[in-house]
Amino acid sequence: MRIQDVTRLELGTFVRPAEETDTGSPRVETVLGYLARTPAGLLLLDTGLGDADAETEAWYRPQRVRIEDALRALSLTTEDIDIVVNCHLHFDHIGGNPSFSDRPIFCQRVELHTAQTTDYTVPELVDFAGASYELIDGETQIAPGVHIIPTPGHVDGHQSVVLECDDGSIVLAGQAHDTASQWSADALAARALDLGHEQPLPRASSWMARLLEFDPKQVVFAHDAAVWIP
């Protein structure tokens, strides 16, 4: 597999209200999934915007692209997908999960527990007929060169995928950061001492050093079409 073999899926947009943007203005954000052919089969990270309650719909005003339609544009169907990974279980990342009945869905154990025991997401998108979760406690390698790494922050159970490709590694970061520029700042914080800077310095995310060990050539995101490169 090469980095270029990882395909981005555009799965819709929503409007983040001014109350959540820290800018005083609303912001339209994209919703992206990623498809990769791996030694474990065809892997899909995230499945798009699900139907939420009336209050959430009014708050975010989503416009959806069904996962079936996004795959059809690539001459694929849901039956072609072997593995689903959700970066986390908020409704904007798991909307198409019920279309993957009986396919393994890789998820951190703490994330599924939170989704099933709190007012956290849309229950029907988590516990649906045929849901088959592969629960993870921390980091794991699900196939040669396919790593799932915990990246808590947005939520405690957030995870990202690292793909070791023939031409380098690519991080499917999900919502570990909302934007590529936020990732860049965090990565620089992790390297600040090595770059010769002295304290006081920003504190990097606890997992950033681990991801940088893979020497990523690209990092891609769930809500930003920009791609980080070193």
Secondary structure, DSSP 8 states (H G I E B T S, - for coil): --GGG-EEEEEEEEEE-HHHHSSSS-EEEEEEEEEEEETTEEEEE--------HHHHHHH--EE--HHHHHHTTT--GGG--EEE-S--STTT-TTGGGGTTSEEEEEHHHHHHHHHSS-S-HHHHS-TT-EEEEESS-EEEETTEEEEE--SSSTT-EEEEEEETTEEEEE-TTSSSSHHHHHHHHHHHHTTTTT--SS-----TTHHHHHTT-EEEEE-SS----B--
